[in-house]
Amino acid sequence: MPIKAVTFDLDDTLWAIAPVIERAERLVHEWFERRYPRLALRYGVDAMRALRTDVARRNPDAAHDLGFLRRETFRIAALECGYDASAADGAYALFMTARHDLTPFDDVLPVLDGLRRRYRLGALSNGNADLRRLGLGAYFHFALSAHGVGRAKPHRAMFERACAAAGARPEEIVHVGDHPEHDVQGAARAGLRTVWVNRDARPWERGRRPDAEITGLHDLEAVLQRFGAGSGADRRVPGS
């Protein structure tokens, strides 16, 4: 069956996220040191992470919303240290600016540019990256986040929304991502075909294997052809 759409995870699939988050958290802490020294003294980077984990535990219905968790963590830390809750606003704005200061892997833009004219491309992320802010919005026909959907991958709601946005049946969509559970298992349970992006050559250690495994996006075109996408290779996406 021809592939009509390809959906991508973002963090650690299109770019490395750990160094970006580490830098963003460090910049926020330094900002607290300058403006809210009592808070910085009480909550170092590790302590702030522990507080955010506790906030998620106490707010299970919002645990999928990373923006809420981070803002609420800053708000609680500010109040506990005798500062106004508005301190959270500046901290979160700084974090989000730093969170978008990233560089995609070298294979990302060429591959997206080649695929977007032939398939509907979607982004499915548990994170809070804004594709337009990153200058990547033009490569995608739709973007879904855990915040917007109300559920995080691997919940099938994310993949069902992707089917609706793509105007395609699950078996006509290929989901591409790095996370064995969130991306591969979640998409497979929803009926999508799956491609595991395994840039670090990790061993597969979870249940059902992906339909395909690649070490970089340059291998994706061949996988789509193997999935039967050849019969749709000349099909242009409206609006591309």
C-alpha contacts under 8 A as a table, 3 or more apart, distances in Angstrom:
res1	aa1	res2	aa2	distance
1	M	171	E	7.76
1	M	172	E	6.81
1	M	227	F	7.70
1	M	228	G	5.79
1	M	229	A	7.31
2	P	172	E	6.40
2	P	227	F	7.62
2	P	228	G	5.33
2	P	229	A	4.60
2	P	230	G	7.13
2	P	231	S	6.03
2	P	232	G	5.64
3	I	6	V	7.66
3	I	119	Y	7.54
3	I	171	E	7.87
3	I	172	E	4.68
3	I	173	I	5.82
3	I	174	V	7.15
3	I	224	L	7.35
3	I	227	F	7.51
3	I	228	G	6.94
3	I	229	A	5.01
3	I	232	G	6.93
4	K	119	Y	5.46
4	K	120	R	6.39
4	K	166	A	7.86
4	K	168	A	6.64
4	K	172	E	5.46
4	K	173	I	6.09
4	K	232	G	7.64
5	A	119	Y	4.99
5	A	120	R	4.45
5	A	121	L	5.73
5	A	122	G	7.51
5	A	166	A	6.35
5	A	168	A	7.31
5	A	172	E	6.65
5	A	173	I	4.82
5	A	174	V	6.51
6	V	119	Y	6.62
6	V	120	R	6.31
6	V	121	L	5.05
6	V	122	G	6.35
6	V	173	I	5.58
6	V	174	V	4.82
6	V	175	H	5.81
6	V	176	V	7.30
7	T	121	L	5.60
7	T	122	G	4.39
7	T	123	A	5.45
7	T	124	L	6.59
7	T	162	A	7.84
7	T	173	I	7.26
7	T	174	V	6.24
7	T	175	H	4.70
7	T	176	V	6.04
8	F	13	T	7.58
8	F	121	L	7.68
8	F	122	G	6.18
8	F	123	A	4.84
8	F	124	L	5.93
8	F	175	H	5.89
8	F	176	V	4.82
8	F	177	G	5.96
9	D	12	D	7.95
9	D	13	T	5.92
9	D	14	L	7.39
9	D	123	A	5.91
9	D	124	L	5.17
9	D	125	S	5.44
9	D	175	H	7.78
9	D	176	V	6.26
9	D	177	G	4.87
9	D	178	D	7.37
9	D	183	D	7.24
10	L	13	T	5.27
10	L	14	L	5.21
10	L	15	W	7.01
10	L	123	A	6.82
10	L	124	L	7.11
10	L	125	S	5.87
10	L	127	G	7.96
10	L	129	A	7.99
10	L	177	G	7.62
11	D	14	L	6.16
11	D	15	W	5.80
11	D	16	A	6.38
11	D	17	I	5.50
11	D	125	S	7.49
11	D	127	G	7.24
12	D	15	W	5.05
12	D	16	A	4.58
12	D	17	I	5.65
12	D	178	D	6.43
13	T	16	A	7.29
13	T	176	V	7.93
13	T	177	G	5.59
13	T	178	D	5.42
13	T	197	V	6.61
14	L	104	P	5.59
14	L	105	F	5.97
14	L	108	V	6.09
15	W	102	L	7.53
15	W	103	T	6.53
15	W	104	P	4.47
15	W	105	F	5.25
16	A	19	P	6.98
16	A	20	V	7.42
16	A	104	P	7.58
16	A	105	F	7.63
17	I	20	V	5.18
17	I	21	I	6.22
18	A	21	I	5.32
18	A	22	E	6.10
19	P	22	E	5.03
19	P	23	R	6.09
20	V	23	R	5.30
20	V	24	A	6.17
20	V	98	A	7.31
20	V	99	R	5.99
20	V	101	D	7.28
20	V	102	L	6.57
21	I	24	A	4.96
21	I	25	E	6.05
21	I	98	A	7.95
21	I	99	R	6.18
22	E	25	E	5.26
22	E	26	R	6.20
23	R	26	R	5.08
23	R	27	L	6.16
23	R	98	A	7.37
24	A	27	L	5.17
24	A	28	V	6.25
24	A	94	L	7.82
24	A	95	F	5.34
24	A	96	M	7.82
24	A	98	A	5.02
24	A	99	R	5.89
25	E	28	V	5.12
25	E	29	H	6.21
25	E	45	V	6.52
25	E	95	F	6.79
26	R	29	H	5.08
26	R	30	E	6.23
26	R	45	V	6.78
27	L	30	E	5.09
27	L	31	W	6.16
27	L	94	L	7.84
27	L	95	F	7.55
27	L	98	A	7.90
28	V	31	W	4.95
28	V	32	F	6.23
28	V	91	A	5.99
28	V	94	L	6.60
28	V	95	F	6.22
29	H	32	F	5.00
29	H	33	E	6.23
29	H	40	A	6.23
29	H	44	G	6.81
29	H	45	V	6.62
30	E	33	E	4.93
30	E	34	R	6.50
30	E	40	A	7.78
31	W	34	R	5.27
31	W	35	R	6.24
31	W	36	Y	7.81
31	W	91	A	7.55
32	F	35	R	5.16
32	F	36	Y	4.74
32	F	37	P	6.01
32	F	39	L	6.66
32	F	40	A	5.33
32	F	91	A	7.77
33	E	36	Y	5.70
33	E	37	P	4.54
33	E	38	R	7.87
33	E	39	L	7.60
33	E	40	A	5.12
33	E	41	L	7.57
34	R	37	P	6.26
36	Y	39	L	5.54
36	Y	40	A	6.47
36	Y	83	Y	7.64
37	P	40	A	5.00
37	P	41	L	6.08
38	R	41	L	5.12
38	R	42	R	6.28
38	R	81	C	6.17
39	L	42	R	5.21
39	L	43	Y	5.81
39	L	77	A	6.66
39	L	78	A	6.36
39	L	81	C	5.52
40	A	43	Y	5.16
40	A	44	G	5.94
41	L	44	G	6.62
42	R	47	A	7.90
42	R	81	C	7.83
43	Y	46	D	7.56
43	Y	47	A	5.07
43	Y	48	M	5.42
43	Y	77	A	7.49
44	G	47	A	5.19
44	G	48	M	6.05
45	V	48	M	5.17
45	V	49	R	6.32
46	D	49	R	5.09
46	D	50	A	6.31
47	A	50	A	5.01
47	A	51	L	6.20
48	M	51	L	5.01
48	M	52	R	6.20
48	M	73	T	7.39
49	R	52	R	5.04
49	R	53	T	6.30
50	A	53	T	5.08
50	A	54	D	6.37
51	L	54	D	5.02
51	L	55	V	6.18
51	L	73	T	6.43
52	R	55	V	4.91
52	R	56	A	6.25
52	R	69	L	6.32
52	R	70	R	6.55
52	R	73	T	5.37
53	T	56	A	5.15
53	T	57	R	6.29
54	D	57	R	4.96
54	D	58	R	6.22
55	V	58	R	5.16
55	V	59	N	6.10
55	V	69	L	6.53
55	V	72	E	7.44
55	V	73	T	6.59
56	A	59	N	5.06
56	A	60	P	5.99
56	A	62	A	7.20
56	A	63	A	5.03
56	A	69	L	6.43
57	R	60	P	5.78
57	R	63	A	7.49
59	N	62	A	5.50
59	N	63	A	6.13
60	P	63	A	4.98
61	D	64	H	7.56
62	A	65	D	5.45
62	A	68	F	7.37
62	A	69	L	7.61
63	A	66	L	7.03
63	A	69	L	7.07
64	H	126	N	7.18
64	H	146	A	6.00
64	H	147	H	6.66
64	H	150	G	7.20
64	H	151	R	6.07
64	H	152	A	5.43
65	D	68	F	5.45
65	D	69	L	6.40
65	D	126	N	7.99
65	D	146	A	6.40
65	D	147	H	4.98
65	D	150	G	7.83
66	L	69	L	5.04
66	L	70	R	6.19
66	L	126	N	7.91
66	L	127	G	6.51
66	L	128	N	6.86
66	L	147	H	7.63
67	G	70	R	5.34
67	G	71	R	6.16
67	G	128	N	6.69
68	F	71	R	5.22
68	F	72	E	5.84
69	L	72	E	5.19
69	L	73	T	5.99
70	R	73	T	5.04
70	R	74	F	6.31
70	R	92	Y	7.29
71	R	74	F	5.20
71	R	75	R	6.15
71	R	88	A	5.98
71	R	89	D	7.29
71	R	92	Y	6.03
72	E	75	R	4.93
72	E	76	I	6.09
72	E	88	A	7.67
73	T	76	I	5.28
73	T	77	A	6.13
74	F	77	A	5.14
74	F	78	A	6.10
74	F	87	A	7.45
74	F	88	A	4.83
74	F	91	A	7.18
74	F	92	Y	7.67
75	R	78	A	5.20
75	R	79	L	6.30
75	R	85	A	5.04
75	R	86	S	7.31
75	R	87	A	6.96
75	R	88	A	4.94
76	I	79	L	5.23
76	I	80	E	6.06
76	I	85	A	7.47
77	A	80	E	5.19
77	A	81	C	6.29
78	A	81	C	5.28
78	A	82	G	6.40
78	A	83	Y	4.98
78	A	84	D	6.32
78	A	85	A	5.81
78	A	87	A	6.45
78	A	88	A	7.07
79	L	82	G	5.14
79	L	83	Y	5.25
79	L	84	D	6.09
79	L	85	A	5.90
80	E	83	Y	7.48
83	Y	87	A	7.21
84	D	87	A	6.04
85	A	88	A	5.91
85	A	89	D	7.98
86	S	89	D	5.41
86	S	90	G	7.36
87	A	90	G	5.69
87	A	91	A	6.43
88	A	91	A	5.09
88	A	92	Y	5.95
89	D	92	Y	5.27
89	D	93	A	6.17
90	G	93	A	5.15
90	G	94	L	6.21
91	A	94	L	5.22
91	A	95	F	6.15
92	Y	95	F	4.94
92	Y	96	M	6.12
93	A	96	M	5.24
93	A	97	T	6.28
94	L	97	T	5.17
94	L	98	A	6.33
95	F	98	A	5.22
95	F	99	R	5.88
96	M	99	R	4.77
96	M	100	H	6.30
97	T	100	H	5.48
97	T	101	D	6.66
98	A	101	D	5.06
99	R	102	L	7.22
99	R	129	A	7.58
100	H	129	A	6.78
100	H	130	D	7.77
100	H	133	R	7.21
100	H	134	L	6.31
101	D	134	L	7.99
104	P	108	V	6.27
104	P	109	L	7.75
105	F	108	V	5.62
106	D	109	L	7.18
107	D	110	P	5.99
107	D	111	V	6.25
107	D	216	G	7.06
107	D	217	L	5.89
107	D	218	H	6.19
108	V	111	V	5.46
108	V	112	L	6.08
108	V	217	L	6.62
109	L	112	L	5.17
109	L	113	D	5.93
110	P	113	D	5.19
110	P	114	G	6.26
111	V	114	G	5.15
111	V	115	L	6.21
111	V	217	L	6.59
111	V	218	H	6.48
112	L	115	L	5.17
112	L	116	R	5.88
112	L	139	Y	6.25
113	D	116	R	5.63
113	D	117	R	7.46
113	D	139	Y	6.56
114	G	117	R	6.65
114	G	118	R	7.84
115	L	118	R	5.51
115	L	119	Y	6.04
115	L	121	L	7.72
116	R	119	Y	5.51
116	R	120	R	6.35
116	R	121	L	6.04
116	R	139	Y	6.19
116	R	140	F	7.02
116	R	237	V	7.46
116	R	240	S	6.94
117	R	120	R	7.85
117	R	236	R	5.35
117	R	237	V	5.57
117	R	240	S	5.45
118	R	232	G	7.73
118	R	233	A	6.50
118	R	234	D	6.72
118	R	235	R	5.42
118	R	236	R	4.56
118	R	237	V	5.52
119	Y	235	R	7.58
119	Y	236	R	7.00
119	Y	237	V	5.87
120	R	140	F	7.42
120	R	141	H	5.95
120	R	166	A	6.35
120	R	237	V	6.31
121	L	139	Y	7.36
121	L	140	F	4.97
121	L	141	H	5.39
121	L	142	F	6.83
121	L	166	A	7.96
122	G	140	F	5.48
122	G	141	H	5.84
122	G	142	F	4.85
122	G	143	A	5.39
122	G	144	L	7.59
122	G	162	A	7.36
122	G	166	A	7.63
123	A	140	F	7.02
123	A	142	F	6.53
123	A	143	A	4.48
123	A	144	L	5.95
123	A	145	S	7.98
124	L	143	A	6.17
124	L	144	L	4.97
124	L	145	S	5.88
124	L	158	M	7.27
124	L	162	A	7.72
125	S	128	N	7.38
125	S	144	L	6.44
125	S	145	S	4.89
125	S	146	A	6.41
125	S	152	A	7.86
125	S	153	K	7.66
126	N	145	S	5.71
126	N	146	A	4.86
126	N	147	H	7.65
126	N	152	A	5.48
126	N	153	K	6.42
127	G	145	S	6.79
127	G	146	A	7.06
128	N	145	S	6.99
128	N	147	H	7.78
129	A	134	L	7.89
130	D	133	R	5.24
130	D	134	L	6.37
131	L	134	L	4.97
131	L	135	G	6.18
131	L	136	L	4.97
131	L	137	G	4.82
132	R	135	G	4.97
132	R	136	L	5.66
132	R	137	G	4.45
132	R	138	A	7.75
133	R	136	L	7.58
133	R	137	G	7.90
134	L	137	G	7.53
135	G	138	A	7.57
136	L	139	Y	5.73
136	L	140	F	7.46
137	G	140	F	5.70
138	A	141	H	7.56
140	F	143	A	7.00
142	F	165	A	6.83
142	F	166	A	7.84
144	L	148	G	6.58
144	L	149	V	6.87
144	L	158	M	7.48
144	L	161	R	7.93
144	L	162	A	7.43
145	S	148	G	5.21
145	S	149	V	6.13
145	S	152	A	7.65
145	S	158	M	7.95
146	A	149	V	5.18
146	A	150	G	5.55
146	A	151	R	5.13
146	A	152	A	4.53
146	A	153	K	7.30
146	A	158	M	7.35
147	H	150	G	5.35
147	H	151	R	7.11
147	H	152	A	7.79
149	V	152	A	7.65
149	V	157	A	7.28
149	V	158	M	6.41
149	V	161	R	7.66
151	R	155	H	6.30
151	R	157	A	6.55
151	R	158	M	6.66
152	A	155	H	5.82
152	A	158	M	6.72
153	K	156	R	7.07
153	K	158	M	6.21
153	K	182	H	4.96
153	K	183	D	6.93
153	K	186	G	6.46
154	P	158	M	7.60
154	P	181	E	6.55
154	P	182	H	4.25
154	P	183	D	6.50
154	P	185	Q	7.10
154	P	186	G	4.10
154	P	187	A	7.07
155	H	158	M	6.20
155	H	159	F	7.69
155	H	186	G	6.41
156	R	159	F	5.22
156	R	160	E	6.08
156	R	186	G	6.52
156	R	187	A	7.31
156	R	189	R	7.43
156	R	190	A	5.68
157	A	160	E	5.03
157	A	161	R	6.11
158	M	161	R	5.30
158	M	162	A	6.33
159	F	162	A	4.84
159	F	163	C	6.32
159	F	187	A	6.46
159	F	190	A	6.47
159	F	192	L	7.98
160	E	163	C	5.13
160	E	164	A	6.45
160	E	170	P	7.99
160	E	190	A	7.31
161	R	164	A	5.08
161	R	165	A	6.11
162	A	165	A	5.02
162	A	166	A	5.96
163	C	166	A	5.13
163	C	167	G	5.85
163	C	168	A	5.33
163	C	169	R	6.03
163	C	170	P	6.16
163	C	173	I	7.57
164	A	167	G	5.10
164	A	168	A	6.79
168	A	172	E	5.98
168	A	173	I	6.94
169	R	172	E	5.30
169	R	173	I	6.95
170	P	173	I	5.42
170	P	190	A	7.03
170	P	191	G	5.16
170	P	192	L	4.64
170	P	193	R	7.63
171	E	174	V	7.64
171	E	191	G	5.99
171	E	192	L	5.13
171	E	193	R	6.23
172	E	192	L	7.25
172	E	193	R	7.82
173	I	192	L	5.60
173	I	193	R	6.28
174	V	192	L	5.86
174	V	193	R	4.65
174	V	194	T	5.55
174	V	195	V	7.08
175	H	183	D	7.24
175	H	184	V	7.71
175	H	187	A	6.65
175	H	192	L	6.60
175	H	193	R	6.19
175	H	194	T	5.01
175	H	195	V	6.16
176	V	183	D	7.16
176	V	184	V	7.90
176	V	194	T	6.11
176	V	195	V	4.76
176	V	196	W	6.09
176	V	197	V	6.77
177	G	183	D	5.33
177	G	184	V	6.99
177	G	195	V	6.55
177	G	196	W	5.46
177	G	197	V	5.50
178	D	183	D	6.69
178	D	184	V	7.90
178	D	196	W	5.54
178	D	197	V	4.69
178	D	198	N	6.10
179	H	182	H	5.40
179	H	183	D	5.16
179	H	184	V	6.60
179	H	196	W	7.45
180	P	183	D	5.86
180	P	184	V	4.99
180	P	185	Q	6.20
180	P	196	W	7.25
180	P	204	W	7.99
180	P	206	R	6.94
181	E	184	V	5.66
181	E	185	Q	4.75
181	E	186	G	6.06
181	E	206	R	7.70
182	H	185	Q	6.34
182	H	186	G	5.35
182	H	187	A	7.71
183	D	186	G	5.46
183	D	187	A	5.75
183	D	194	T	7.80
183	D	196	W	7.80
184	V	187	A	5.45
184	V	188	A	6.01
184	V	194	T	5.71
184	V	195	V	7.04
184	V	196	W	6.46
184	V	209	R	7.80
184	V	210	P	5.92
185	Q	188	A	5.12
185	Q	189	R	6.12
185	Q	208	R	7.06
185	Q	210	P	7.78
186	G	189	R	5.36
186	G	190	A	6.51
187	A	190	A	5.12
187	A	191	G	6.41
187	A	192	L	5.27
187	A	193	R	7.09
187	A	194	T	6.65
188	A	191	G	5.03
188	A	192	L	5.24
188	A	193	R	6.20
188	A	194	T	6.44
188	A	210	P	7.89
189	R	192	L	7.52
193	R	210	P	7.91
193	R	211	D	6.34
194	T	210	P	5.36
194	T	211	D	5.20
194	T	212	A	6.53
195	V	210	P	5.85
195	V	211	D	5.97
195	V	212	A	4.78
195	V	213	E	5.55
195	V	214	I	7.14
196	W	210	P	6.04
196	W	211	D	7.96
196	W	212	A	6.29
196	W	213	E	4.71
196	W	214	I	6.24
197	V	213	E	6.11
197	V	214	I	5.14
197	V	215	T	5.71
197	V	216	G	6.33
197	V	217	L	7.56
198	N	201	A	5.56
198	N	202	R	6.49
198	N	213	E	6.74
198	N	214	I	5.93
198	N	215	T	4.90
198	N	216	G	7.29
199	R	202	R	7.93
199	R	214	I	7.46
199	R	215	T	4.43
199	R	216	G	5.99
200	D	215	T	7.35
201	A	215	T	7.10
204	W	209	R	7.45
206	R	209	R	7.23
210	P	213	E	6.61
212	A	223	V	7.06
214	I	217	L	7.11
214	I	219	D	6.13
214	I	220	L	7.13
215	T	219	D	7.46
216	G	219	D	6.07
216	G	220	L	7.60
217	L	220	L	5.14
218	H	221	E	6.91
219	D	222	A	5.79
219	D	223	V	6.69
220	L	223	V	5.04
220	L	224	L	6.27
221	E	224	L	5.14
221	E	225	Q	6.28
222	A	225	Q	5.10
222	A	226	R	6.22
223	V	226	R	5.00
223	V	227	F	6.22
224	L	227	F	5.02
224	L	228	G	6.65
224	L	229	A	5.32
224	L	230	G	7.66
225	Q	228	G	5.32
225	Q	229	A	4.65
225	Q	230	G	5.03
226	R	229	A	6.91
226	R	230	G	7.74
228	G	231	S	6.62
229	A	232	G	5.31
229	A	233	A	6.20
230	G	233	A	4.92
231	S	234	D	7.68
232	G	235	R	5.24
236	R	240	S	7.33
237	V	240	S	5.65
